Amino acid sequence: MVLHKNIRLEFDKERYDKYGRLLAYVYLEDGTFVNAELVKQGYARAMSIKPNTKCAGLFKQLQEEAKRENKGLWKN
């Protein structure tokens, strides 16, 4: 198991949603983009709500690849 001591949060247009939840893109010390990796592996669905759409295209692309490769949620 790999333990990371530091993460970096990157924000889009808004820091919180209407329910008060923190909205952030998460990066590990080694540069891994956690949000993208979860979608890529099929463990998360792509969802973007305006005005926070900076990574919408990337997430959509990764989700389509995960579907084609039958990963995670998309496993047959």
mmCIF file of the N, C-alpha and C atoms, coordinates in Angstrom:
data_MODEL
# 
_entry.id   MODEL 
# 
loop_
_atom_site.group_PDB 
_atom_site.id 
_atom_site.type_symbol 
_atom_site.label_atom_id 
_atom_site.label_alt_id 
_atom_site.label_comp_id 
_atom_site.label_asym_id 
_atom_site.label_entity_id 
_atom_site.label_seq_id 
_atom_site.pdbx_PDB_ins_code 
_atom_site.Cartn_x 
_atom_site.Cartn_y 
_atom_site.Cartn_z 
_atom_site.occupancy 
_atom_site.B_iso_or_equiv 
_atom_site.pdbx_formal_charge 
_atom_site.auth_seq_id 
_atom_site.auth_comp_id 
_atom_site.auth_asym_id 
_atom_site.auth_atom_id 
_atom_site.pdbx_PDB_model_num 
ATOM 1   N N  . MET A 1 1  ? 0.843   -1.174 0.000   1.00 0.00 ? 1  MET A N  1 
ATOM 2   C CA . MET A 1 1  ? 0.000   0.000  0.000   1.00 0.00 ? 1  MET A CA 1 
ATOM 3   C C  . MET A 1 1  ? 0.894   1.244  0.000   1.00 0.00 ? 1  MET A C  1 
ATOM 4   N N  . VAL A 1 2  ? 0.519   2.197  -0.826  1.00 0.00 ? 2  VAL A N  1 
ATOM 5   C CA . VAL A 1 2  ? 1.266   3.456  -0.918  1.00 0.00 ? 2  VAL A CA 1 
ATOM 6   C C  . VAL A 1 2  ? 0.540   4.509  -0.095  1.00 0.00 ? 2  VAL A C  1 
ATOM 7   N N  . LEU A 1 3  ? 1.275   5.118  0.829   1.00 0.00 ? 3  LEU A N  1 
ATOM 8   C CA . LEU A 1 3  ? 0.697   6.196  1.638   1.00 0.00 ? 3  LEU A CA 1 
ATOM 9   C C  . LEU A 1 3  ? 1.247   7.526  1.159   1.00 0.00 ? 3  LEU A C  1 
ATOM 10  N N  . HIS A 1 4  ? 0.373   8.463  0.968   1.00 0.00 ? 4  HIS A N  1 
ATOM 11  C CA . HIS A 1 4  ? 0.778   9.802  0.545   1.00 0.00 ? 4  HIS A CA 1 
ATOM 12  C C  . HIS A 1 4  ? 0.555   10.758 1.710   1.00 0.00 ? 4  HIS A C  1 
ATOM 13  N N  . LYS A 1 5  ? 1.562   11.542 1.990   1.00 0.00 ? 5  LYS A N  1 
ATOM 14  C CA . LYS A 1 5  ? 1.464   12.480 3.100   1.00 0.00 ? 5  LYS A CA 1 
ATOM 15  C C  . LYS A 1 5  ? 0.900   13.821 2.662   1.00 0.00 ? 5  LYS A C  1 
ATOM 16  N N  . ASN A 1 6  ? 1.122   14.173 1.422   1.00 0.00 ? 6  ASN A N  1 
ATOM 17  C CA . ASN A 1 6  ? 0.675   15.477 0.939   1.00 0.00 ? 6  ASN A CA 1 
ATOM 18  C C  . ASN A 1 6  ? -0.188  15.308 -0.294  1.00 0.00 ? 6  ASN A C  1 
ATOM 19  N N  . ILE A 1 7  ? -1.237  16.081 -0.359  1.00 0.00 ? 7  ILE A N  1 
ATOM 20  C CA . ILE A 1 7  ? -2.058  16.159 -1.551  1.00 0.00 ? 7  ILE A CA 1 
ATOM 21  C C  . ILE A 1 7  ? -2.197  17.632 -1.911  1.00 0.00 ? 7  ILE A C  1 
ATOM 22  N N  . ARG A 1 8  ? -2.565  17.868 -3.155  1.00 0.00 ? 8  ARG A N  1 
ATOM 23  C CA . ARG A 1 8  ? -2.802  19.242 -3.597  1.00 0.00 ? 8  ARG A CA 1 
ATOM 24  C C  . ARG A 1 8  ? -4.236  19.317 -4.087  1.00 0.00 ? 8  ARG A C  1 
ATOM 25  N N  . LEU A 1 9  ? -4.940  20.337 -3.654  1.00 0.00 ? 9  LEU A N  1 
ATOM 26  C CA . LEU A 1 9  ? -6.301  20.573 -4.105  1.00 0.00 ? 9  LEU A CA 1 
ATOM 27  C C  . LEU A 1 9  ? -6.296  21.720 -5.093  1.00 0.00 ? 9  LEU A C  1 
ATOM 28  N N  . GLU A 1 10 ? -7.025  21.524 -6.181  1.00 0.00 ? 10 GLU A N  1 
ATOM 29  C CA . GLU A 1 10 ? -7.160  22.570 -7.187  1.00 0.00 ? 10 GLU A CA 1 
ATOM 30  C C  . GLU A 1 10 ? -8.660  22.842 -7.338  1.00 0.00 ? 10 GLU A C  1 
ATOM 31  N N  . PHE A 1 11 ? -9.019  24.088 -7.432  1.00 0.00 ? 11 PHE A N  1 
ATOM 32  C CA . PHE A 1 11 ? -10.421 24.457 -7.495  1.00 0.00 ? 11 PHE A CA 1 
ATOM 33  C C  . PHE A 1 11 ? -10.797 24.983 -8.874  1.00 0.00 ? 11 PHE A C  1 
ATOM 34  N N  . ASP A 1 12 ? -12.063 24.839 -9.210  1.00 0.00 ? 12 ASP A N  1 
ATOM 35  C CA . ASP A 1 12 ? -12.612 25.352 -10.459 1.00 0.00 ? 12 ASP A CA 1 
ATOM 36  C C  . ASP A 1 12 ? -13.211 26.723 -10.154 1.00 0.00 ? 12 ASP A C  1 
ATOM 37  N N  . LYS A 1 13 ? -14.348 27.042 -10.696 1.00 0.00 ? 13 LYS A N  1 
ATOM 38  C CA . LYS A 1 13 ? -14.965 28.359 -10.484 1.00 0.00 ? 13 LYS A CA 1 
ATOM 39  C C  . LYS A 1 13 ? -15.498 28.534 -9.062  1.00 0.00 ? 13 LYS A C  1 
ATOM 40  N N  . GLU A 1 14 ? -16.065 27.471 -8.493  1.00 0.00 ? 14 GLU A N  1 
ATOM 41  C CA . GLU A 1 14 ? -16.649 27.534 -7.156  1.00 0.00 ? 14 GLU A CA 1 
ATOM 42  C C  . GLU A 1 14 ? -15.947 26.542 -6.227  1.00 0.00 ? 14 GLU A C  1 
ATOM 43  N N  . ARG A 1 15 ? -15.817 26.912 -4.971  1.00 0.00 ? 15 ARG A N  1 
ATOM 44  C CA . ARG A 1 15 ? -15.188 26.007 -4.004  1.00 0.00 ? 15 ARG A CA 1 
ATOM 45  C C  . ARG A 1 15 ? -16.192 25.103 -3.306  1.00 0.00 ? 15 ARG A C  1 
ATOM 46  N N  . TYR A 1 16 ? -17.446 25.500 -3.281  1.00 0.00 ? 16 TYR A N  1 
ATOM 47  C CA . TYR A 1 16 ? -18.475 24.719 -2.583  1.00 0.00 ? 16 TYR A CA 1 
ATOM 48  C C  . TYR A 1 16 ? -19.717 24.616 -3.457  1.00 0.00 ? 16 TYR A C  1 
ATOM 49  N N  . ASP A 1 17 ? -20.438 23.494 -3.315  1.00 0.00 ? 17 ASP A N  1 
ATOM 50  C CA . ASP A 1 17 ? -21.712 23.383 -4.018  1.00 0.00 ? 17 ASP A CA 1 
ATOM 51  C C  . ASP A 1 17 ? -22.818 23.950 -3.144  1.00 0.00 ? 17 ASP A C  1 
ATOM 52  N N  . LYS A 1 18 ? -24.055 23.883 -3.616  1.00 0.00 ? 18 LYS A N  1 
ATOM 53  C CA . LYS A 1 18 ? -25.166 24.494 -2.877  1.00 0.00 ? 18 LYS A CA 1 
ATOM 54  C C  . LYS A 1 18 ? -25.460 23.792 -1.558  1.00 0.00 ? 18 LYS A C  1 
ATOM 55  N N  . TYR A 1 19 ? -24.874 22.615 -1.337  1.00 0.00 ? 19 TYR A N  1 
ATOM 56  C CA . TYR A 1 19 ? -25.055 21.884 -0.085  1.00 0.00 ? 19 TYR A CA 1 
ATOM 57  C C  . TYR A 1 19 ? -23.882 22.094 0.884   1.00 0.00 ? 19 TYR A C  1 
ATOM 58  N N  . GLY A 1 20 ? -22.930 22.923 0.475   1.00 0.00 ? 20 GLY A N  1 
ATOM 59  C CA . GLY A 1 20 ? -21.786 23.212 1.324   1.00 0.00 ? 20 GLY A CA 1 
ATOM 60  C C  . GLY A 1 20 ? -20.642 22.217 1.204   1.00 0.00 ? 20 GLY A C  1 
ATOM 61  N N  . ARG A 1 21 ? -20.699 21.332 0.203   1.00 0.00 ? 21 ARG A N  1 
ATOM 62  C CA . ARG A 1 21 ? -19.636 20.342 0.012   1.00 0.00 ? 21 ARG A CA 1 
ATOM 63  C C  . ARG A 1 21 ? -18.471 20.962 -0.750  1.00 0.00 ? 21 ARG A C  1 
ATOM 64  N N  . LEU A 1 22 ? -17.260 20.653 -0.318  1.00 0.00 ? 22 LEU A N  1 
ATOM 65  C CA . LEU A 1 22 ? -16.056 21.145 -0.975  1.00 0.00 ? 22 LEU A CA 1 
ATOM 66  C C  . LEU A 1 22 ? -15.920 20.498 -2.346  1.00 0.00 ? 22 LEU A C  1 
ATOM 67  N N  . LEU A 1 23 ? -15.666 21.320 -3.362  1.00 0.00 ? 23 LEU A N  1 
ATOM 68  C CA . LEU A 1 23 ? -15.471 20.844 -4.731  1.00 0.00 ? 23 LEU A CA 1 
ATOM 69  C C  . LEU A 1 23 ? -14.016 21.063 -5.101  1.00 0.00 ? 23 LEU A C  1 
ATOM 70  N N  . ALA A 1 24 ? -13.281 19.973 -5.321  1.00 0.00 ? 24 ALA A N  1 
ATOM 71  C CA . ALA A 1 24 ? -11.860 20.128 -5.618  1.00 0.00 ? 24 ALA A CA 1 
ATOM 72  C C  . ALA A 1 24 ? -11.366 18.993 -6.501  1.00 0.00 ? 24 ALA A C  1 
ATOM 73  N N  . TYR A 1 25 ? -10.352 19.309 -7.277  1.00 0.00 ? 25 TYR A N  1 
ATOM 74  C CA . TYR A 1 25 ? -9.599  18.306 -8.012  1.00 0.00 ? 25 TYR A CA 1 
ATOM 75  C C  . TYR A 1 25 ? -8.448  17.929 -7.093  1.00 0.00 ? 25 TYR A C  1 
ATOM 76  N N  . VAL A 1 26 ? -8.187  16.635 -6.944  1.00 0.00 ? 26 VAL A N  1 
ATOM 77  C CA . VAL A 1 26 ? -7.205  16.144 -5.984  1.00 0.00 ? 26 VAL A CA 1 
ATOM 78  C C  . VAL A 1 26 ? -6.005  15.553 -6.716  1.00 0.00 ? 26 VAL A C  1 
ATOM 79  N N  . TYR A 1 27 ? -4.814  15.996 -6.328  1.00 0.00 ? 27 TYR A N  1 
ATOM 80  C CA . TYR A 1 27 ? -3.570  15.498 -6.897  1.00 0.00 ? 27 TYR A CA 1 
ATOM 81  C C  . TYR A 1 27 ? -2.691  14.928 -5.785  1.00 0.00 ? 27 TYR A C  1 
ATOM 82  N N  . LEU A 1 28 ? -2.103  13.752 -6.028  1.00 0.00 ? 28 LEU A N  1 
ATOM 83  C CA . LEU A 1 28 ? -1.164  13.152 -5.073  1.00 0.00 ? 28 LEU A CA 1 
ATOM 84  C C  . LEU A 1 28 ? 0.224   13.731 -5.292  1.00 0.00 ? 28 LEU A C  1 
ATOM 85  N N  . GLU A 1 29 ? 1.119   13.423 -4.368  1.00 0.00 ? 29 GLU A N  1 
ATOM 86  C CA . GLU A 1 29 ? 2.503   13.911 -4.444  1.00 0.00 ? 29 GLU A CA 1 
ATOM 87  C C  . GLU A 1 29 ? 3.178   13.551 -5.764  1.00 0.00 ? 29 GLU A C  1 
ATOM 88  N N  . ASP A 1 30 ? 2.855   12.357 -6.295  1.00 0.00 ? 30 ASP A N  1 
ATOM 89  C CA . ASP A 1 30 ? 3.502   11.897 -7.529  1.00 0.00 ? 30 ASP A CA 1 
ATOM 90  C C  . ASP A 1 30 ? 2.849   12.468 -8.790  1.00 0.00 ? 30 ASP A C  1 
ATOM 91  N N  . GLY A 1 31 ? 1.852   13.348 -8.622  1.00 0.00 ? 31 GLY A N  1 
ATOM 92  C CA . GLY A 1 31 ? 1.189   13.979 -9.756  1.00 0.00 ? 31 GLY A CA 1 
ATOM 93  C C  . GLY A 1 31 ? -0.075  13.269 -10.211 1.00 0.00 ? 31 GLY A C  1 
ATOM 94  N N  . THR A 1 32 ? -0.414  12.138 -9.600  1.00 0.00 ? 32 THR A N  1 
ATOM 95  C CA . THR A 1 32 ? -1.633  11.426 -9.967  1.00 0.00 ? 32 THR A CA 1 
ATOM 96  C C  . THR A 1 32 ? -2.852  12.312 -9.746  1.00 0.00 ? 32 THR A C  1 
ATOM 97  N N  . PHE A 1 33 ? -3.679  12.423 -10.766 1.00 0.00 ? 33 PHE A N  1 
ATOM 98  C CA . PHE A 1 33 ? -4.917  13.193 -10.713 1.00 0.00 ? 33 PHE A CA 1 
ATOM 99  C C  . PHE A 1 33 ? -5.999  12.218 -10.254 1.00 0.00 ? 33 PHE A C  1 
ATOM 100 N N  . VAL A 1 34 ? -6.316  12.237 -8.974  1.00 0.00 ? 34 VAL A N  1 
ATOM 101 C CA . VAL A 1 34 ? -7.199  11.248 -8.354  1.00 0.00 ? 34 VAL A CA 1 
ATOM 102 C C  . VAL A 1 34 ? -8.580  11.218 -9.004  1.00 0.00 ? 34 VAL A C  1 
ATOM 103 N N  . ASN A 1 35 ? -9.187  12.359 -9.224  1.00 0.00 ? 35 ASN A N  1 
ATOM 104 C CA . ASN A 1 35 ? -10.523 12.415 -9.825  1.00 0.00 ? 35 ASN A CA 1 
ATOM 105 C C  . ASN A 1 35 ? -10.524 11.691 -11.171 1.00 0.00 ? 35 ASN A C  1 
ATOM 106 N N  . ALA A 1 36 ? -9.543  11.989 -12.012 1.00 0.00 ? 36 ALA A N  1 
ATOM 107 C CA . ALA A 1 36 ? -9.446  11.374 -13.330 1.00 0.00 ? 36 ALA A CA 1 
ATOM 108 C C  . ALA A 1 36 ? -9.185  9.875  -13.222 1.00 0.00 ? 36 ALA A C  1 
ATOM 109 N N  . GLU A 1 37 ? -8.338  9.490  -12.312 1.00 0.00 ? 37 GLU A N  1 
ATOM 110 C CA . GLU A 1 37 ? -8.003  8.071  -12.144 1.00 0.00 ? 37 GLU A CA 1 
ATOM 111 C C  . GLU A 1 37 ? -9.233  7.258  -11.733 1.00 0.00 ? 37 GLU A C  1 
ATOM 112 N N  . LEU A 1 38 ? -10.073 7.820  -10.877 1.00 0.00 ? 38 LEU A N  1 
ATOM 113 C CA . LEU A 1 38 ? -11.295 7.119  -10.458 1.00 0.00 ? 38 LEU A CA 1 
ATOM 114 C C  . LEU A 1 38 ? -12.234 6.908  -11.645 1.00 0.00 ? 38 LEU A C  1 
ATOM 115 N N  . VAL A 1 39 ? -12.382 7.916  -12.486 1.00 0.00 ? 39 VAL A N  1 
ATOM 116 C CA . VAL A 1 39 ? -13.235 7.785  -13.669 1.00 0.00 ? 39 VAL A CA 1 
ATOM 117 C C  . VAL A 1 39 ? -12.603 6.801  -14.653 1.00 0.00 ? 39 VAL A C  1 
ATOM 118 N N  . LYS A 1 40 ? -11.307 6.916  -14.858 1.00 0.00 ? 40 LYS A N  1 
ATOM 119 C CA . LYS A 1 40 ? -10.577 6.054  -15.801 1.00 0.00 ? 40 LYS A CA 1 
ATOM 120 C C  . LYS A 1 40 ? -10.713 4.581  -15.440 1.00 0.00 ? 40 LYS A C  1 
ATOM 121 N N  . GLN A 1 41 ? -10.678 4.271  -14.161 1.00 0.00 ? 41 GLN A N  1 
ATOM 122 C CA . GLN A 1 41 ? -10.771 2.881  -13.710 1.00 0.00 ? 41 GLN A CA 1 
ATOM 123 C C  . GLN A 1 41 ? -12.220 2.400  -13.589 1.00 0.00 ? 41 GLN A C  1 
ATOM 124 N N  . GLY A 1 42 ? -13.171 3.289  -13.860 1.00 0.00 ? 42 GLY A N  1 
ATOM 125 C CA . GLY A 1 42 ? -14.584 2.916  -13.813 1.00 0.00 ? 42 GLY A CA 1 
ATOM 126 C C  . GLY A 1 42 ? -15.172 2.925  -12.414 1.00 0.00 ? 42 GLY A C  1 
ATOM 127 N N  . TYR A 1 43 ? -14.518 3.594  -11.473 1.00 0.00 ? 43 TYR A N  1 
ATOM 128 C CA . TYR A 1 43 ? -14.998 3.655  -10.093 1.00 0.00 ? 43 TYR A CA 1 
ATOM 129 C C  . TYR A 1 43 ? -15.805 4.919  -9.798  1.00 0.00 ? 43 TYR A C  1 
ATOM 130 N N  . ALA A 1 44 ? -15.932 5.793  -10.795 1.00 0.00 ? 44 ALA A N  1 
ATOM 131 C CA . ALA A 1 44 ? -16.705 7.023  -10.629 1.00 0.00 ? 44 ALA A CA 1 
ATOM 132 C C  . ALA A 1 44 ? -17.297 7.402  -11.981 1.00 0.00 ? 44 ALA A C  1 
ATOM 133 N N  . ARG A 1 45 ? -18.415 8.079  -11.951 1.00 0.00 ? 45 ARG A N  1 
ATOM 134 C CA . ARG A 1 45 ? -19.055 8.572  -13.169 1.00 0.00 ? 45 ARG A CA 1 
ATOM 135 C C  . ARG A 1 45 ? -18.642 10.020 -13.404 1.00 0.00 ? 45 ARG A C  1 
ATOM 136 N N  . ALA A 1 46 ? -18.531 10.370 -14.661 1.00 0.00 ? 46 ALA A N  1 
ATOM 137 C CA . ALA A 1 46 ? -18.233 11.754 -15.030 1.00 0.00 ? 46 ALA A CA 1 
ATOM 138 C C  . ALA A 1 46 ? -19.477 12.596 -14.802 1.00 0.00 ? 46 ALA A C  1 
ATOM 139 N N  . MET A 1 47 ? -19.314 13.695 -14.070 1.00 0.00 ? 47 MET A N  1 
ATOM 140 C CA . MET A 1 47 ? -20.426 14.605 -13.845 1.00 0.00 ? 47 MET A CA 1 
ATOM 141 C C  . MET A 1 47 ? -19.871 16.004 -13.649 1.00 0.00 ? 47 MET A C  1 
ATOM 142 N N  . SER A 1 48 ? -20.327 16.920 -14.446 1.00 0.00 ? 48 SER A N  1 
ATOM 143 C CA . SER A 1 48 ? -19.881 18.302 -14.338 1.00 0.00 ? 48 SER A CA 1 
ATOM 144 C C  . SER A 1 48 ? -21.100 19.205 -14.319 1.00 0.00 ? 48 SER A C  1 
ATOM 145 N N  . ILE A 1 49 ? -21.114 20.129 -13.387 1.00 0.00 ? 49 ILE A N  1 
ATOM 146 C CA . ILE A 1 49 ? -22.217 21.073 -13.258 1.00 0.00 ? 49 ILE A CA 1 
ATOM 147 C C  . ILE A 1 49 ? -21.651 22.480 -13.401 1.00 0.00 ? 49 ILE A C  1 
ATOM 148 N N  . LYS A 1 50 ? -22.216 23.218 -14.338 1.00 0.00 ? 50 LYS A N  1 
ATOM 149 C CA . LYS A 1 50 ? -21.756 24.591 -14.562 1.00 0.00 ? 50 LYS A CA 1 
ATOM 150 C C  . LYS A 1 50 ? -21.845 25.391 -13.276 1.00 0.00 ? 50 LYS A C  1 
ATOM 151 N N  . PRO A 1 51 ? -20.885 26.241 -13.035 1.00 0.00 ? 51 PRO A N  1 
ATOM 152 C CA . PRO A 1 51 ? -19.821 26.697 -13.910 1.00 0.00 ? 51 PRO A CA 1 
ATOM 153 C C  . PRO A 1 51 ? -18.525 25.903 -13.751 1.00 0.00 ? 51 PRO A C  1 
ATOM 154 N N  . ASN A 1 52 ? -18.561 24.795 -13.020 1.00 0.00 ? 52 ASN A N  1 
ATOM 155 C CA . ASN A 1 52 ? -17.348 24.011 -12.723 1.00 0.00 ? 52 ASN A CA 1 
ATOM 156 C C  . ASN A 1 52 ? -17.143 22.920 -13.768 1.00 0.00 ? 52 ASN A C  1 
ATOM 157 N N  . THR A 1 53 ? -16.656 23.332 -14.933 1.00 0.00 ? 53 THR A N  1 
ATOM 158 C CA . THR A 1 53 ? -16.558 22.395 -16.053 1.00 0.00 ? 53 THR A CA 1 
ATOM 159 C C  . THR A 1 53 ? -15.156 22.303 -16.661 1.00 0.00 ? 53 THR A C  1 
ATOM 160 N N  . LYS A 1 54 ? -14.163 22.744 -15.932 1.00 0.00 ? 54 LYS A N  1 
ATOM 161 C CA . LYS A 1 54 ? -12.798 22.776 -16.465 1.00 0.00 ? 54 LYS A CA 1 
ATOM 162 C C  . LYS A 1 54 ? -12.324 21.417 -16.974 1.00 0.00 ? 54 LYS A C  1 
ATOM 163 N N  . CYS A 1 55 ? -12.696 20.342 -16.302 1.00 0.00 ? 55 CYS A N  1 
ATOM 164 C CA . CYS A 1 55 ? -12.219 19.004 -16.663 1.00 0.00 ? 55 CYS A CA 1 
ATOM 165 C C  . CYS A 1 55 ? -13.321 18.130 -17.264 1.00 0.00 ? 55 CYS A C  1 
ATOM 166 N N  . ALA A 1 56 ? -14.444 18.724 -17.627 1.00 0.00 ? 56 ALA A N  1 
ATOM 167 C CA . ALA A 1 56 ? -15.590 17.960 -18.134 1.00 0.00 ? 56 ALA A CA 1 
ATOM 168 C C  . ALA A 1 56 ? -15.236 17.099 -19.340 1.00 0.00 ? 56 ALA A C  1 
ATOM 169 N N  . GLY A 1 57 ? -14.525 17.660 -20.284 1.00 0.00 ? 57 GLY A N  1 
ATOM 170 C CA . GLY A 1 57 ? -14.149 16.912 -21.490 1.00 0.00 ? 57 GLY A CA 1 
ATOM 171 C C  . GLY A 1 57 ? -13.267 15.721 -21.169 1.00 0.00 ? 57 GLY A C  1 
ATOM 172 N N  . LEU A 1 58 ? -12.288 15.934 -20.317 1.00 0.00 ? 58 LEU A N  1 
ATOM 173 C CA . LEU A 1 58 ? -11.395 14.843 -19.911 1.00 0.00 ? 58 LEU A CA 1 
ATOM 174 C C  . LEU A 1 58 ? -12.172 13.735 -19.222 1.00 0.00 ? 58 LEU A C  1 
ATOM 175 N N  . PHE A 1 59 ? -13.023 14.103 -18.271 1.00 0.00 ? 59 PHE A N  1 
ATOM 176 C CA . PHE A 1 59 ? -13.791 13.088 -17.537 1.00 0.00 ? 59 PHE A CA 1 
ATOM 177 C C  . PHE A 1 59 ? -14.715 12.310 -18.466 1.00 0.00 ? 59 PHE A C  1 
ATOM 178 N N  . LYS A 1 60 ? -15.341 12.997 -19.414 1.00 0.00 ? 60 LYS A N  1 
ATOM 179 C CA . LYS A 1 60 ? -16.236 12.322 -20.363 1.00 0.00 ? 60 LYS A CA 1 
ATOM 180 C C  . LYS A 1 60 ? -15.450 11.322 -21.207 1.00 0.00 ? 60 LYS A C  1 
ATOM 181 N N  . GLN A 1 61 ? -14.291 11.742 -21.689 1.00 0.00 ? 61 GLN A N  1 
ATOM 182 C CA . GLN A 1 61 ? -13.432 10.868 -22.497 1.00 0.00 ? 61 GLN A CA 1 
ATOM 183 C C  . GLN A 1 61 ? -13.005 9.641  -21.695 1.00 0.00 ? 61 GLN A C  1 
ATOM 184 N N  . LEU A 1 62 ? -12.561 9.843  -20.466 1.00 0.00 ? 62 LEU A N  1 
ATOM 185 C CA . LEU A 1 62 ? -12.115 8.728  -19.626 1.00 0.00 ? 62 LEU A CA 1 
ATOM 186 C C  . LEU A 1 62 ? -13.256 7.775  -19.305 1.00 0.00 ? 62 LEU A C  1 
ATOM 187 N N  . GLN A 1 63 ? -14.456 8.317  -19.113 1.00 0.00 ? 63 GLN A N  1 
ATOM 188 C CA . GLN A 1 63 ? -15.611 7.460  -18.841 1.00 0.00 ? 63 GLN A CA 1 
ATOM 189 C C  . GLN A 1 63 ? -15.944 6.602  -20.057 1.00 0.00 ? 63 GLN A C  1 
ATOM 190 N N  . GLU A 1 64 ? -15.888 7.188  -21.237 1.00 0.00 ? 64 GLU A N  1 
ATOM 191 C CA . GLU A 1 64 ? -16.169 6.419  -22.453 1.00 0.00 ? 64 GLU A CA 1 
ATOM 192 C C  . GLU A 1 64 ? -15.144 5.299  -22.630 1.00 0.00 ? 64 GLU A C  1 
ATOM 193 N N  . GLU A 1 65 ? -13.877 5.575  -22.320 1.00 0.00 ? 65 GLU A N  1 
ATOM 194 C CA . GLU A 1 65 ? -12.835 4.542  -22.403 1.00 0.00 ? 65 GLU A CA 1 
ATOM 195 C C  . GLU A 1 65 ? -13.100 3.436  -21.396 1.00 0.00 ? 65 GLU A C  1 
ATOM 196 N N  . ALA A 1 66 ? -13.480 3.796  -20.186 1.00 0.00 ? 66 ALA A N  1 
ATOM 197 C CA . ALA A 1 66 ? -13.777 2.794  -19.151 1.00 0.00 ? 66 ALA A CA 1 
ATOM 198 C C  . ALA A 1 66 ? -14.956 1.921  -19.579 1.00 0.00 ? 66 ALA A C  1 
ATOM 199 N N  . LYS A 1 67 ? -15.954 2.536  -20.194 1.00 0.00 ? 67 LYS A N  1 
ATOM 200 C CA . LYS A 1 67 ? -17.106 1.773  -20.694 1.00 0.00 ? 67 LYS A CA 1 
ATOM 201 C C  . LYS A 1 67 ? -16.666 0.785  -21.766 1.00 0.00 ? 67 LYS A C  1 
ATOM 202 N N  . ARG A 1 68 ? -15.880 1.268  -22.745 1.00 0.00 ? 68 ARG A N  1 
ATOM 203 C CA . ARG A 1 68 ? -15.405 0.402  -23.837 1.00 0.00 ? 68 ARG A CA 1 
ATOM 204 C C  . ARG A 1 68 ? -14.585 -0.768 -23.304 1.00 0.00 ? 68 ARG A C  1 
ATOM 205 N N  . GLU A 1 69 ? -13.820 -0.507 -22.234 1.00 0.00 ? 69 GLU A N  1 
ATOM 206 C CA . GLU A 1 69 ? -12.937 -1.534 -21.669 1.00 0.00 ? 69 GLU A CA 1 
ATOM 207 C C  . GLU A 1 69 ? -13.600 -2.327 -20.546 1.00 0.00 ? 69 GLU A C  1 
ATOM 208 N N  . ASN A 1 70 ? -14.901 -2.091 -20.329 1.00 0.00 ? 70 ASN A N  1 
ATOM 209 C CA . ASN A 1 70 ? -15.668 -2.818 -19.299 1.00 0.00 ? 70 ASN A CA 1 
ATOM 210 C C  . ASN A 1 70 ? -15.005 -2.770 -17.925 1.00 0.00 ? 70 ASN A C  1 
ATOM 211 N N  . LYS A 1 71 ? -14.626 -1.585 -17.505 1.00 0.00 ? 71 LYS A N  1 
ATOM 212 C CA . LYS A 1 71 ? -13.968 -1.417 -16.209 1.00 0.00 ? 71 LYS A CA 1 
ATOM 213 C C  . LYS A 1 71 ? -14.953 -0.972 -15.137 1.00 0.00 ? 71 LYS A C  1 
ATOM 214 N N  . GLY A 1 72 ? -14.705 -1.413 -13.908 1.00 0.00 ? 72 GLY A N  1 
ATOM 215 C CA . GLY A 1 72 ? -15.453 -0.941 -12.749 1.00 0.00 ? 72 GLY A CA 1 
ATOM 216 C C  . GLY A 1 72 ? -16.959 -1.024 -12.906 1.00 0.00 ? 72 GLY A C  1 
ATOM 217 N N  . LEU A 1 73 ? -17.636 0.117  -12.817 1.00 0.00 ? 73 LEU A N  1 
ATOM 218 C CA . LEU A 1 73 ? -19.089 0.189  -12.929 1.00 0.00 ? 73 LEU A CA 1 
ATOM 219 C C  . LEU A 1 73 ? -19.601 -0.360 -14.251 1.00 0.00 ? 73 LEU A C  1 
ATOM 220 N N  . TRP A 1 74 ? -18.766 -0.366 -15.256 1.00 0.00 ? 74 TRP A N  1 
ATOM 221 C CA . TRP A 1 74 ? -19.172 -0.739 -16.607 1.00 0.00 ? 74 TRP A CA 1 
ATOM 222 C C  . TRP A 1 74 ? -18.878 -2.207 -16.919 1.00 0.00 ? 74 TRP A C  1 
ATOM 223 N N  . LYS A 1 75 ? -18.424 -2.956 -15.916 1.00 0.00 ? 75 LYS A N  1 
ATOM 224 C CA . LYS A 1 75 ? -18.118 -4.369 -16.116 1.00 0.00 ? 75 LYS A CA 1 
ATOM 225 C C  . LYS A 1 75 ? -19.391 -5.112 -16.465 1.00 0.00 ? 75 LYS A C  1 
ATOM 226 N N  . ASN A 1 76 ? -19.309 -5.981 -17.464 1.00 0.00 ? 76 ASN A N  1 
ATOM 227 C CA . ASN A 1 76 ? -20.488 -6.759 -17.885 1.00 0.00 ? 76 ASN A CA 1 
ATOM 228 C C  . ASN A 1 76 ? -20.842 -7.818 -16.859 1.00 0.00 ? 76 ASN A C  1 
# 
